[in-house]
Amino acid sequence: MDKTLAFIITKDKHINYIVGLVSAAAKKNYDIKIFIMDRGVFLTENDKFISIIKKNNIGNVSVCEYSCNVNGVSSRTKEFNYASQFENAKMINKLKKHDRIVLF
């Protein structure tokens, strides 16, 4: 893959936009990376969000464990890597000049 589209998701709103962008990027063979934090962690319990991750075989989805704990999200699923903000920093650090980040 020569292009990456990274998502930083901080809210549990805009699910239709997120699903649309992830689907479009997957169709264009972008390398998709997602980091979820703050209220965005509620998407880890959203069937529509989980479905798009599975459908497009997106394996690089990290979720802030601290945000889950603070927001009372206790369920954990295998589709997500529950980790620290360090994963967010690594994701951003690895991006190249032609890559893009979308913030929700």
N, CA, C and O atoms as a Tinker XYZ file with bonds, in Angstrom:
   416  protein
     1  N      0.848000   -1.179000    0.000000    73     2
     2  CA     0.000000    0.000000    0.000000    64     1     3
     3  C      0.889000    1.236000    0.000000    63     2     4     5
     4  O      1.850000    1.324000    0.765000    81     3
     5  N      0.563000    2.171000   -0.852000    73     3     6
     6  CA     1.392000    3.362000   -0.831000    64     5     7
     7  C      0.722000    4.557000   -0.188000    63     6     8     9
     8  O      1.359000    5.600000   -0.040000    81     7
     9  N     -0.530000    4.449000    0.196000    73     7    10
    10  CA    -1.198000    5.562000    0.875000    64     9    11
    11  C     -1.930000    5.066000    2.111000    63    10    12    13
    12  O     -2.552000    4.004000    2.116000    81    11
    13  N     -1.831000    5.874000    3.158000    73    11    14
    14  CA    -2.513000    5.551000    4.408000    64    13    15
    15  C     -3.534000    6.630000    4.715000    63    14    16    17
    16  O     -3.271000    7.820000    4.546000    81    15
    17  N     -4.693000    6.202000    5.164000    73    15    18
    18  CA    -5.700000    7.117000    5.686000    64    17    19
    19  C     -5.887000    6.742000    7.153000    63    18    20    21
    20  O     -6.362000    5.656000    7.484000    81    19
    21  N     -5.498000    7.678000    8.021000    73    19    22
    22  CA    -5.592000    7.443000    9.460000    64    21    23
    23  C     -6.798000    8.187000   10.016000    63    22    24    25
    24  O     -7.078000    9.322000    9.631000    81    23
    25  N     -7.489000    7.541000   10.907000    73    23    26
    26  CA    -8.647000    8.140000   11.574000    64    25    27
    27  C     -8.337000    8.278000   13.056000    63    26    28    29
    28  O     -7.869000    7.334000   13.692000    81    27
    29  N     -8.599000    9.451000   13.597000    73    27    30
    30  CA    -8.593000    9.647000   15.040000    64    29    31
    31  C    -10.031000    9.975000   15.403000    63    30    32    33
    32  O    -10.568000   11.004000   14.992000    81    31
    33  N    -10.641000    9.103000   16.166000    73    31    34
    34  CA   -12.064000    9.240000   16.478000    64    33    35
    35  C    -12.214000    9.547000   17.966000    63    34    36    37
    36  O    -11.849000    8.741000   18.822000    81    35
    37  N    -12.762000   10.741000   18.257000    73    35    38
    38  CA   -12.902000   11.181000   19.648000    64    37    39
    39  C    -14.356000   11.306000   20.091000    63    38    40    41
    40  O    -14.637000   11.582000   21.257000    81    39
    41  N    -15.278000   11.100000   19.150000    73    39    42
    42  CA   -16.706000   11.233000   19.471000    64    41    43
    43  C    -17.454000   10.022000   18.931000    63    42    44    45
    44  O    -17.003000    9.366000   17.991000    81    43
    45  N    -18.592000    9.736000   19.532000    73    43    46
    46  CA   -19.405000    8.618000   19.053000    64    45    47
    47  C    -20.476000    9.090000   18.076000    63    46    48    49
    48  O    -21.443000    8.375000   17.818000    81    47
    49  N    -20.306000   10.281000   17.540000    73    47    50
    50  CA   -21.227000   10.823000   16.534000    64    49    51
    51  C    -20.679000   10.507000   15.136000    63    50    52    53
    52  O    -19.603000    9.929000   14.991000    81    51
    53  N    -21.425000   10.890000   14.144000    73    51    54
    54  CA   -20.973000   10.849000   12.743000    64    53    55
    55  C    -20.676000    9.438000   12.230000    63    54    56    57
    56  O    -19.825000    9.266000   11.357000    81    55
    57  N    -21.361000    8.442000   12.758000    73    55    58
    58  CA   -21.098000    7.064000   12.356000    64    57    59
    59  C    -21.261000    6.872000   10.848000    63    58    60    61
    60  O    -20.487000    6.137000   10.235000    81    59
    61  N    -22.249000    7.519000   10.247000    73    59    62
    62  CA   -22.461000    7.343000    8.807000    64    61    63
    63  C    -21.295000    7.895000    7.989000    63    62    64    65
    64  O    -20.913000    7.298000    6.983000    81    63
    65  N    -20.728000    9.020000    8.407000    73    63    66
    66  CA   -19.565000    9.582000    7.715000    64    65    67
    67  C    -18.346000    8.676000    7.882000    63    66    68    69
    68  O    -17.603000    8.433000    6.931000    81    67
    69  N    -18.158000    8.187000    9.088000    73    67    70
    70  CA   -17.017000    7.305000    9.353000    64    69    71
    71  C    -17.123000    6.037000    8.516000    63    70    72    73
    72  O    -16.155000    5.628000    7.874000    81    71
    73  N    -18.293000    5.418000    8.523000    73    71    74
    74  CA   -18.510000    4.193000    7.747000    64    73    75
    75  C    -18.302000    4.463000    6.258000    63    74    76    77
    76  O    -17.679000    3.659000    5.564000    81    75
    77  N    -18.815000    5.578000    5.768000    73    75    78
    78  CA   -18.658000    5.925000    4.356000    64    77    79
    79  C    -17.206000    6.129000    3.959000    63    78    80    81
    80  O    -16.766000    5.628000    2.924000    81    79
    81  N    -16.463000    6.860000    4.773000    73    79    82
    82  CA   -15.049000    7.106000    4.472000    64    81    83
    83  C    -14.210000    5.837000    4.571000    63    82    84    85
    84  O    -13.336000    5.603000    3.736000    81    83
    85  N    -14.467000    5.026000    5.576000    73    83    86
    86  CA   -13.730000    3.771000    5.719000    64    85    87
    87  C    -14.013000    2.863000    4.520000    63    86    88    89
    88  O    -13.093000    2.258000    3.971000    81    87
    89  N    -15.262000    2.767000    4.120000    73    87    90
    90  CA   -15.634000    1.931000    2.965000    64    89    91
    91  C    -14.975000    2.422000    1.685000    63    90    92    93
    92  O    -14.430000    1.630000    0.916000    81    91
    93  N    -15.026000    3.728000    1.459000    73    91    94
    94  CA   -14.429000    4.304000    0.247000    64    93    95
    95  C    -12.916000    4.099000    0.231000    63    94    96    97
    96  O    -12.346000    3.755000   -0.804000    81    95
    97  N    -12.270000    4.308000    1.363000    73    95    98
    98  CA   -10.819000    4.125000    1.441000    64    97    99
    99  C    -10.436000    2.663000    1.220000    63    98   100   101
   100  O     -9.439000    2.370000    0.560000    81    99
   101  N    -11.223000    1.759000    1.767000    73    99   102
   102  CA   -10.957000    0.327000    1.585000    64   101   103
   103  C    -11.088000   -0.063000    0.112000    63   102   104   105
   104  O    -10.289000   -0.848000   -0.398000    81   103
   105  N    -12.093000    0.485000   -0.566000    73   103   106
   106  CA   -12.279000    0.193000   -1.996000    64   105   107
   107  C    -11.109000    0.700000   -2.828000    63   106   108   109
   108  O    -10.785000    0.121000   -3.865000    81   107
   109  N    -10.474000    1.781000   -2.377000    73   107   110
   110  CA    -9.324000    2.358000   -3.090000    64   109   111
   111  C     -8.005000    1.755000   -2.610000    63   110   112   113
   112  O     -6.929000    2.230000   -2.975000    81   111
   113  N     -8.096000    0.712000   -1.794000    73   111   114
   114  CA    -6.925000   -0.002000   -1.275000    64   113   115
   115  C     -5.993000    0.849000   -0.422000    63   114   116   117
   116  O     -4.782000    0.629000   -0.412000    81   115
   117  N     -6.550000    1.810000    0.287000    73   115   118
   118  CA    -5.758000    2.566000    1.254000    64   117   119
   119  C     -5.438000    1.665000    2.441000    63   118   120   121
   120  O     -6.214000    0.773000    2.784000    81   119
   121  N     -4.308000    1.903000    3.050000    73   119   122
   122  CA    -3.995000    1.281000    4.328000    64   121   123
   123  C     -4.729000    2.112000    5.378000    63   122   124   125
   124  O     -4.434000    3.295000    5.544000    81   123
   125  N     -5.666000    1.513000    6.077000    73   123   126
   126  CA    -6.511000    2.245000    7.027000    64   125   127
   127  C     -6.036000    1.957000    8.445000    63   126   128   129
   128  O     -5.886000    0.806000    8.853000    81   127
   129  N     -5.806000    3.037000    9.179000    73   127   130
   130  CA    -5.413000    2.935000   10.582000    64   129   131
   131  C     -6.387000    3.776000   11.393000    63   130   132   133
   132  O     -6.746000    4.882000   10.990000    81   131
   133  N     -6.810000    3.254000   12.529000    73   131   134
   134  CA    -7.808000    3.952000   13.346000    64   133   135
   135  C     -7.358000    3.952000   14.802000    63   134   136   137
   136  O     -6.942000    2.928000   15.343000    81   135
   137  N     -7.452000    5.126000   15.421000    73   135   138
   138  CA    -7.252000    5.230000   16.867000    64   137   139
   139  C     -8.497000    5.866000   17.457000    63   138   140   141
   140  O     -8.943000    6.918000   16.998000    81   139
   141  N     -9.059000    5.222000   18.480000    73   139   142
   142  CA   -10.311000    5.676000   19.091000    64   141   143
   143  C    -10.047000    6.044000   20.548000    63   142   144   145
   144  O     -9.414000    5.296000   21.293000    81   143
   145  N    -10.555000    7.231000   20.938000    73   143   146
   146  CA   -10.381000    7.675000   22.323000    64   145   147
   147  C    -11.565000    8.535000   22.744000    63   146   148   149
   148  O    -12.491000    8.756000   21.963000    81   147
   149  N    -11.531000    9.015000   23.976000    73   147   150
   150  CA   -12.591000    9.843000   24.549000    64   149   151
   151  C    -13.945000    9.161000   24.336000    63   150   152   153
   152  O    -14.050000    7.950000   24.529000    81   151
   153  N    -14.976000    9.901000   23.946000    73   151   154
   154  CA   -16.313000    9.308000   23.771000    64   153   155
   155  C    -16.401000    8.422000   22.529000    63   154   156   157
   156  O    -17.382000    7.701000   22.353000    81   155
   157  N    -15.403000    8.470000   21.685000    73   155   158
   158  CA   -15.377000    7.597000   20.517000    64   157   159
   159  C    -15.372000    6.121000   20.884000    63   158   160   161
   160  O    -15.746000    5.277000   20.071000    81   159
   161  N    -14.949000    5.805000   22.106000    73   159   162
   162  CA   -14.889000    4.396000   22.516000    64   161   163
   163  C    -16.258000    3.722000   22.507000    63   162   164   165
   164  O    -16.343000    2.494000   22.464000    81   163
   165  N    -17.324000    4.510000   22.546000    73   163   166
   166  CA   -18.661000    3.911000   22.476000    64   165   167
   167  C    -18.904000    3.239000   21.121000    63   166   168   169
   168  O    -19.783000    2.385000   21.008000    81   167
   169  N    -18.138000    3.615000   20.097000    73   167   170
   170  CA   -18.271000    2.967000   18.787000    64   169   171
   171  C    -17.832000    1.503000   18.838000    63   170   172   173
   172  O    -18.228000    0.709000   17.984000    81   171
   173  N    -17.026000    1.145000   19.822000    73   171   174
   174  CA   -16.605000   -0.256000   19.934000    64   173   175
   175  C    -17.759000   -1.166000   20.324000    63   174   176   177
   176  O    -17.631000   -2.390000   20.282000    81   175
   177  N    -18.885000   -0.574000   20.703000    73   175   178
   178  CA   -20.094000   -1.338000   21.018000    64   177   179
   179  C    -21.175000   -1.139000   19.960000    63   178   180   181
   180  O    -22.299000   -1.615000   20.119000    81   179
   181  N    -20.837000   -0.438000   18.885000    73   179   182
   182  CA   -21.787000   -0.114000   17.830000    64   181   183
   183  C    -21.705000   -1.176000   16.730000    63   182   184   185
   184  O    -20.658000   -1.346000   16.106000    81   183
   185  N    -22.801000   -1.882000   16.497000    73   183   186
   186  CA   -22.815000   -2.971000   15.506000    64   185   187
   187  C    -22.446000   -2.501000   14.105000    63   186   188   189
   188  O    -21.757000   -3.215000   13.376000    81   187
   189  N    -22.893000   -1.320000   13.724000    73   187   190
   190  CA   -22.594000   -0.794000   12.385000    64   189   191
   191  C    -21.090000   -0.559000   12.227000    63   190   192   193
   192  O    -20.511000   -0.877000   11.188000    81   191
   193  N    -20.472000   -0.005000   13.255000    73   191   194
   194  CA   -19.032000    0.258000   13.218000    64   193   195
   195  C    -18.246000   -1.052000   13.192000    63   194   196   197
   196  O    -17.326000   -1.214000   12.391000    81   195
   197  N    -18.607000   -1.971000   14.061000    73   195   198
   198  CA   -17.918000   -3.263000   14.111000    64   197   199
   199  C    -18.059000   -3.990000   12.776000    63   198   200   201
   200  O    -17.109000   -4.612000   12.300000    81   199
   201  N    -19.232000   -3.910000   12.181000    73   199   202
   202  CA   -19.489000   -4.570000   10.901000    64   201   203
   203  C    -18.577000   -4.048000    9.790000    63   202   204   205
   204  O    -18.058000   -4.830000    8.994000    81   203
   205  N    -18.381000   -2.735000    9.735000    73   203   206
   206  CA   -17.544000   -2.164000    8.668000    64   205   207
   207  C    -16.074000   -2.545000    8.878000    63   206   208   209
   208  O    -15.334000   -2.732000    7.912000    81   207
   209  N    -15.662000   -2.656000   10.127000    73   207   210
   210  CA   -14.289000   -3.082000   10.429000    64   209   211
   211  C    -14.088000   -4.522000    9.955000    63   210   212   213
   212  O    -13.085000   -4.835000    9.314000    81   211
   213  N    -15.043000   -5.390000   10.273000    73   211   214
   214  CA   -14.957000   -6.794000    9.860000    64   213   215
   215  C    -15.046000   -6.932000    8.346000    63   214   216   217
   216  O    -14.253000   -7.649000    7.736000    81   215
   217  N    -16.014000   -6.245000    7.739000    73   215   218
   218  CA   -16.256000   -6.361000    6.298000    64   217   219
   219  C    -15.019000   -5.981000    5.487000    63   218   220   221
   220  O    -14.717000   -6.610000    4.473000    81   219
   221  N    -14.310000   -4.953000    5.938000    73   219   222
   222  CA   -13.147000   -4.467000    5.197000    64   221   223
   223  C    -11.827000   -5.004000    5.732000    63   222   224   225
   224  O    -10.755000   -4.549000    5.333000    81   223
   225  N    -11.910000   -5.975000    6.641000    73   223   226
   226  CA   -10.711000   -6.633000    7.163000    64   225   227
   227  C     -9.679000   -5.646000    7.711000    63   226   228   229
   228  O     -8.483000   -5.786000    7.459000    81   227
   229  N    -10.143000   -4.661000    8.452000    73   227   230
   230  CA    -9.246000   -3.647000    8.993000    64   229   231
   231  C     -8.683000   -4.168000   10.310000    63   230   232   233
   232  O     -9.409000   -4.336000   11.290000    81   231
   233  N     -7.397000   -4.415000   10.313000    73   231   234
   234  CA    -6.772000   -5.002000   11.486000    64   233   235
   235  C     -6.054000   -4.009000   12.374000    63   234   236   237
   236  O     -5.593000   -4.365000   13.458000    81   235
   237  N     -5.953000   -2.772000   11.931000    73   235   238
   238  CA    -5.196000   -1.784000   12.699000    64   237   239
   239  C     -6.131000   -0.778000   13.356000    63   238   240   241
   240  O     -6.186000    0.385000   12.958000    81   239
   241  N     -6.867000   -1.238000   14.369000    73   239   242
   242  CA    -7.777000   -0.373000   15.118000    64   241   243
   243  C     -7.386000   -0.443000   16.589000    63   242   244   245
   244  O     -7.559000   -1.468000   17.248000    81   243
   245  N     -6.854000    0.672000   17.088000    73   243   246
   246  CA    -6.465000    0.739000   18.498000    64   245   247
   247  C     -7.446000    1.609000   19.264000    63   246   248   249
   248  O     -7.959000    2.602000   18.748000    81   247
   249  N     -7.695000    1.215000   20.500000    73   247   250
   250  CA    -8.661000    1.904000   21.352000    64   249   251
   251  C     -7.968000    2.258000   22.665000    63   250   252   253
   252  O     -7.278000    1.428000   23.257000    81   251
   253  N     -8.157000    3.483000   23.106000    73   251   254
   254  CA    -7.564000    3.936000   24.361000    64   253   255
   255  C     -8.241000    3.224000   25.540000    63   254   256   257
   256  O     -9.418000    3.444000   25.823000    81   255
   257  N     -7.487000    2.385000   26.204000    73   255   258
   258  CA    -8.000000    1.630000   27.351000    64   257   259
   259  C     -8.470000    2.574000   28.459000    63   258   260   261
   260  O     -9.503000    2.332000   29.084000    81   259
   261  N     -7.725000    3.636000   28.698000    73   259   262
   262  CA    -8.095000    4.606000   29.733000    64   261   263
   263  C     -9.456000    5.228000   29.426000    63   262   264   265
   264  O    -10.295000    5.361000   30.317000    81   263
   265  N     -9.675000    5.611000   28.155000    73   263   266
   266  CA   -10.964000    6.201000   27.771000    64   265   267
   267  C    -12.102000    5.216000   27.975000    63   266   268   269
   268  O    -13.198000    5.610000   28.376000    81   267
   269  N    -11.857000    3.942000   27.704000    73   267   270
   270  CA   -12.884000    2.920000   27.956000    64   269   271
   271  C    -13.233000    2.889000   29.436000    63   270   272   273
   272  O    -14.407000    2.877000   29.806000    81   271
   273  N    -12.225000    2.875000   30.264000    73   271   274
   274  CA   -12.451000    2.805000   31.711000    64   273   275
   275  C    -13.185000    4.036000   32.225000    63   274   276   277
   276  O    -14.118000    3.909000   33.018000    81   275
   277  N    -12.782000    5.213000   31.791000    73   275   278
   278  CA   -13.399000    6.467000   32.243000    64   277   279
   279  C    -14.857000    6.562000   31.802000    63   278   280   281
   280  O    -15.699000    7.080000   32.535000    81   279
   281  N    -15.155000    6.058000   30.597000    73   279   282
   282  CA   -16.507000    6.155000   30.040000    64   281   283
   283  C    -17.381000    4.944000   30.350000    63   282   284   285
   284  O    -18.521000    4.875000   29.893000    81   283
   285  N    -16.868000    4.000000   31.112000    73   283   286
   286  CA   -17.675000    2.848000   31.513000    64   285   287
   287  C    -17.894000    1.814000   30.428000    63   286   288   289
   288  O    -18.845000    1.036000   30.502000    81   287
   289  N    -17.029000    1.789000   29.418000    73   287   290
   290  CA   -17.127000    0.774000   28.363000    64   289   291
   291  C    -16.342000   -0.440000   28.848000    63   290   292   293
   292  O    -15.111000   -0.439000   28.853000    81   291
   293  N    -17.067000   -1.464000   29.250000    73   291   294
   294  CA   -16.401000   -2.625000   29.855000    64   293   295
   295  C    -16.222000   -3.796000   28.890000    63   294   296   297
   296  O    -15.396000   -4.674000   29.138000    81   295
   297  N    -16.977000   -3.821000   27.801000    73   295   298
   298  CA   -16.851000   -4.938000   26.861000    64   297   299
   299  C    -15.576000   -4.780000   26.032000    63   298   300   301
   300  O    -15.172000   -3.668000   25.692000    81   299
   301  N    -14.962000   -5.901000   25.720000    73   299   302
   302  CA   -13.759000   -5.928000   24.892000    64   301   303
   303  C    -13.980000   -6.966000   23.797000    63   302   304   305
   304  O    -14.422000   -8.081000   24.073000    81   303
   305  N    -13.673000   -6.597000   22.558000    73   303   306
   306  CA   -13.824000   -7.534000   21.444000    64   305   307
   307  C    -12.497000   -7.696000   20.726000    63   306   308   309
   308  O    -11.626000   -6.830000   20.804000    81   307
   309  N    -12.351000   -8.801000   20.033000    73   307   310
   310  CA   -11.089000   -9.134000   19.370000    64   309   311
   311  C    -10.779000   -8.239000   18.171000    63   310   312   313
   312  O     -9.645000   -8.226000   17.692000    81   311
   313  N    -11.765000   -7.496000   17.682000    73   311   314
   314  CA   -11.532000   -6.627000   16.522000    64   313   315
   315  C    -10.653000   -5.423000   16.853000    63   314   316   317
   316  O    -10.133000   -4.762000   15.954000    81   315
   317  N    -10.493000   -5.143000   18.133000    73   315   318
   318  CA    -9.790000   -3.934000   18.541000    64   317   319
   319  C     -8.592000   -4.251000   19.427000    63   318   320   321
   320  O     -8.591000   -5.224000   20.182000    81   319
   321  N     -7.574000   -3.402000   19.314000    73   319   322
   322  CA    -6.394000   -3.466000   20.166000    64   321   323
   323  C     -6.576000   -2.427000   21.273000    63   322   324   325
   324  O     -6.487000   -1.226000   21.018000    81   323
   325  N     -6.826000   -2.877000   22.479000    73   323   326
   326  CA    -7.026000   -1.965000   23.612000    64   325   327
   327  C     -5.656000   -1.633000   24.184000    63   326   328   329
   328  O     -4.952000   -2.506000   24.692000    81   327
   329  N     -5.286000   -0.351000   24.093000    73   327   330
   330  CA    -3.923000    0.048000   24.434000    64   329   331
   331  C     -3.917000    1.465000   25.009000    63   330   332   333
   332  O     -4.934000    1.961000   25.494000    81   331
   333  N     -2.764000    2.093000   24.942000    73   331   334
   334  CA    -2.611000    3.441000   25.494000    64   333   335
   335  C     -2.508000    4.476000   24.371000    63   334   336   337
   336  O     -2.542000    4.136000   23.188000    81   335
   337  N     -2.384000    5.729000   24.764000    73   335   338
   338  CA    -2.211000    6.817000   23.801000    64   337   339
   339  C     -0.911000    6.662000   23.013000    63   338   340   341
   340  O     -0.736000    7.298000   21.974000    81   339
   341  N     -0.022000    5.839000   23.490000    73   339   342
   342  CA     1.225000    5.593000   22.772000    64   341   343
   343  C      0.946000    5.044000   21.373000    63   342   344   345
   344  O      1.679000    5.350000   20.433000    81   343
   345  N     -0.107000    4.236000   21.227000    73   343   346
   346  CA    -0.476000    3.708000   19.907000    64   345   347
   347  C     -0.848000    4.841000   18.956000    63   346   348   349
   348  O     -0.532000    4.788000   17.767000    81   347
   349  N     -1.513000    5.857000   19.474000    73   347   350
   350  CA    -1.866000    7.033000   18.683000    64   349   351
   351  C     -0.595000    7.733000   18.211000    63   350   352   353
   352  O     -0.475000    8.085000   17.037000    81   351
   353  N      0.344000    7.931000   19.119000    73   351   354
   354  CA     1.606000    8.589000   18.773000    64   353   355
   355  C      2.374000    7.790000   17.723000    63   354   356   357
   356  O      2.930000    8.371000   16.790000    81   355
   357  N      2.412000    6.472000   17.863000    73   355   358
   358  CA     3.113000    5.634000   16.878000    64   357   359
   359  C      2.446000    5.723000   15.513000    63   358   360   361
   360  O      3.125000    5.813000   14.490000    81   359
   361  N      1.109000    5.699000   15.497000    73   359   362
   362  CA     0.376000    5.778000   14.237000    64   361   363
   363  C      0.720000    7.072000   13.502000    63   362   364   365
   364  O      1.015000    7.053000   12.307000    81   363
   365  N      0.683000    8.178000   14.210000    73   363   366
   366  CA     0.958000    9.475000   13.591000    64   365   367
   367  C      2.415000    9.569000   13.154000    63   366   368   369
   368  O      2.703000   10.088000   12.076000    81   367
   369  N      3.323000    9.080000   13.967000    73   367   370
   370  CA     4.747000    9.152000   13.661000    64   369   371
   371  C      5.114000    8.375000   12.397000    63   370   372   373
   372  O      6.055000    8.745000   11.695000    81   371
   373  N      4.385000    7.313000   12.106000    73   371   374
   374  CA     4.691000    6.472000   10.942000    64   373   375
   375  C      4.100000    7.002000    9.634000    63   374   376   377
   376  O      4.412000    6.483000    8.561000    81   375
   377  N      3.258000    8.020000    9.712000    73   375   378
   378  CA     2.656000    8.550000    8.492000    64   377   379
   379  C      3.699000    9.252000    7.637000    63   378   380   381
   380  O      4.649000    9.851000    8.141000    81   379
   381  N      3.493000    9.159000    6.327000    73   379   382
   382  CA     4.397000    9.810000    5.380000    64   381   383
   383  C      3.742000   11.077000    4.833000    63   382   384   385
   384  O      2.575000   11.359000    5.108000    81   383
   385  N      4.494000   11.812000    4.077000    73   383   386
   386  CA     4.047000   13.113000    3.571000    64   385   387
   387  C      2.723000   13.033000    2.804000    63   386   388   389
   388  O      1.883000   13.924000    2.929000    81   387
   389  N      2.537000   11.995000    2.030000    73   387   390
   390  CA     1.336000   11.876000    1.190000    64   389   391
   391  C      0.146000   11.229000    1.915000    63   390   392   393
   392  O     -0.942000   11.140000    1.346000    81   391
   393  N      0.337000   10.781000    3.152000    73   391   394
   394  CA    -0.750000   10.180000    3.926000    64   393   395
   395  C     -1.649000   11.263000    4.513000    63   394   396   397
   396  O     -1.271000   12.433000    4.565000    81   395
   397  N     -2.834000   10.867000    4.951000    73   395   398
   398  CA    -3.797000   11.828000    5.499000    64   397   399
   399  C     -4.378000   11.319000    6.813000    63   398   400   401
   400  O     -4.462000   10.117000    7.069000    81   399
   401  N     -4.782000   12.304000    7.644000    73   399   402
   402  CA    -5.448000   12.012000    8.916000    64   401   403
   403  C     -6.810000   12.686000    8.901000    63   402   404   405
   404  O     -6.938000   13.842000    8.496000    81   403
   405  N     -7.817000   11.961000    9.342000    73   403   406
   406  CA    -9.163000   12.516000    9.482000    64   405   407
   407  C     -9.508000   12.454000   10.965000    63   406   408   409
   408  O     -9.362000   11.412000   11.603000    81   407
   409  N     -9.966000   13.574000   11.504000    73   407   410
   410  CA   -10.313000   13.643000   12.919000    64   409   411
   411  C    -11.817000   13.803000   13.080000    63   410   412   413
   412  O    -12.425000   14.700000   12.496000    81   411
   413  N    -12.407000   12.922000   13.879000    73   411   414
   414  CA   -13.829000   13.024000   14.217000    64   413   415
   415  C    -13.951000   13.260000   15.703000    63   414   416
   416  O    -15.061000   13.379000   16.220000    81   415
